[in-house]
Each structure stands twice: as structure tokens, then as C-alpha cells.
Amino acid sequence: GNIDGGAMGSKILIISRKKYVSEGMGAFYMHELQEFSFHQSWYLFLKEVLREGQAEEDSVMHKIKFVGEGIVKKC
């Protein structure tokens, strides 16, 4: 297919969990990502949730640990 109005040399980034989506669109290149381990996911979660300079042992951390681990296990 062709996208009308696109500038010459434009590129389209397709992001999907399903490989058939990009295959069906005739993707030129597919970069398949590997799943994060629990520890990698937890590190990323903490990096986004904790404020700069806030220690993991902080009292706030104890309050979010149970919920956070549940979220990370689903990722």
C-alpha cells in the first residue's frame, strides 16, 4: 500500500506485540525484543517510580513494593 501525502524518504515505525501485524504491512525490517527478567523489570519500575535521591529502603518504598511487584510480574 501507499500512504498519500507522505514526504519523500519518510519512514513509518510500527510497534506491535503480534508479528503478523508488521508482516501483513510488508515491513522492511523487524526488530524483535526479548522479554525483561523480573530483576530488569523491577529496576525499570523503580527508576520510573522513585524520586531522584529517594532510597529503595525509604518508607514510601515499603508501601508500594507489594503493588509494584504485582505490576512487574505482569510485564
C-alpha positions in Angstrom: 0.0 0.0 0.0 0.8 3.6 -0.3 0.3 6.4 2.2 -0.9 9.6 0.5 0.7 12.9 1.4 3.9 11.4 2.9 7.1 13.2 2.2 9.8 11.5 0.0 12.0 9.5 2.3 9.6 9.4 5.2 9.6 6.3 7.4 6.9 4.6 9.4 7.6 2.9 12.7 5.2 0.0 13.5 5.0 -1.2 17.1 3.1 -4.4 17.8 3.3 -7.5 20.0 2.0 -9.6 17.2 4.5 -10.4 14.4 1.7 -10.9 11.8 0.8 -7.2 12.1 4.1 -6.0 10.7 4.3 -8.9 8.3 0.9 -8.0 6.9 2.0 -4.4 6.3 5.1 -5.6 4.4 7.6 -4.4 7.0 11.1 -4.0 5.6 12.8 -4.8 8.9 11.5 -6.2 12.1 13.4 -5.9 15.4 12.2 -8.5 17.9 12.7 -7.6 21.5 13.5 -10.1 24.2 11.5 -10.2 27.5 13.0 -8.5 30.5 13.8 -10.6 33.5 11.9 -9.8 36.7 15.0 -8.0 38.0 15.3 -5.9 34.9 11.6 -5.0 35.0 11.9 -4.2 38.7 14.9 -1.9 38.1 13.0 -0.1 35.4 9.9 0.2 37.5 11.9 1.7 40.4 13.7 4.1 38.1 10.3 5.5 37.0 8.5 5.4 40.3 11.1 6.6 42.8 12.1 10.3 43.0 15.6 11.3 42.4 17.7 10.6 45.5 14.9 8.5 47.2 16.3 5.3 48.6 14.7 1.9 47.9 14.6 1.4 51.7 12.5 4.6 52.1 9.2 4.2 53.9 7.4 5.1 50.7 9.1 2.2 49.0 7.6 -0.3 51.6 4.1 1.0 50.8 4.4 0.5 47.0 6.5 -2.7 47.0 3.6 -5.1 47.1 1.6 -3.4 44.4 4.7 -2.7 42.3 5.8 -6.3 42.3 2.4 -7.4 41.1 2.6 -4.9 38.3 6.1 -6.0 37.3 5.2 -9.7 37.3 2.5 -9.0 34.7 5.0 -7.2 32.4 
